[in-house]
Each structure stands twice: as C-alpha cells, then as structure tokens.
Amino acid sequence: MLDQLNEEYRELIILSKFQGLKYKEIAWTFSTTEASIKNKMFRAMDKLRTLFYKLDNQSHEL
C-alpha cells in the first residue's frame, strides 16, 4: 500500500515508522523545519489511512 503514496510521503513514513527517526532528525535530513515534517507526516498518514479504508471497503463488497 505504501507504493501508492508519492515518494516524499513514502519516504517520510519509512524514516519515521520503520527506521524510528524523530521528526527533528528527519527535518535535518530534508533541510527543513520540524513543523514542516509534522505537517507532511499528518498528510502522509491521512492519505495512507484513506487508501487503507478504500481497500477495506472494496474487500467487504466482494
């Protein structure tokens, strides 16, 4: 399902959730602010949640 996200969102989720980096560390990596990373992570997780519910609803229709 991660492959359905754009590259930036996918990378943020991987760095945060799978590699355990803090938002501050990710911000440093991307040369941006921690607030910007928090905002992008919120949007990335929201998009992932939407994709998940869409897939879940499709499986219940079968």
N, C-alpha and C positions, 0 to 999 in steps of 0.2 A: 504494500500500500504506500510505503514511502516513495516508491518510484513514480507515483502520480503527483507528487509535490514538485514545485520548481526547485532548482538546485540549491538556492540560498536557504529555503525553508528546510530542505532535507539535511543540509549540512549543519544548520543550527540545532536541529533535533538530535542528530547523531552526536555532535560535540557535547551537548548538554545531558541528554538522557542516557546515552550509551557509553560515552567516554568520561562522564562525570565532571566536566569542566564547569566552573562557576561562570555566571554571566559576565563578571568583571574580566575573567580570563578570555572569554570569547570576544568581548569588546576590544580587548587589547589586540587579539589576533586579527580582527577585522578593521582595526584602526578607527573605531567609533566609540560611542558612549555606552555605558551600561544601560541607560534608559532606552536607547535605540534598540539594543538587543532584547530587552524585556518586551518592548512593543512588538518586535518582529517575531519573538517566540510566541507571544499571545496569538498573533495572526497565524503562525505556522501550526500551532496546536489546534486552533479553531478550524482551520482548513482540514487537518488530519481527522478531527472529530466528525466533520461534515462528510468526508469520504467514507469513514467507518459506518456512520448511520445510513448512508446511502447504500452501501454494500449489504449491511444488515437487513435493511428493508427489502432489498431485492431477493435475498435468500428466503425471507418469510413468504414472499409471493409465489415461490416455486412449489 
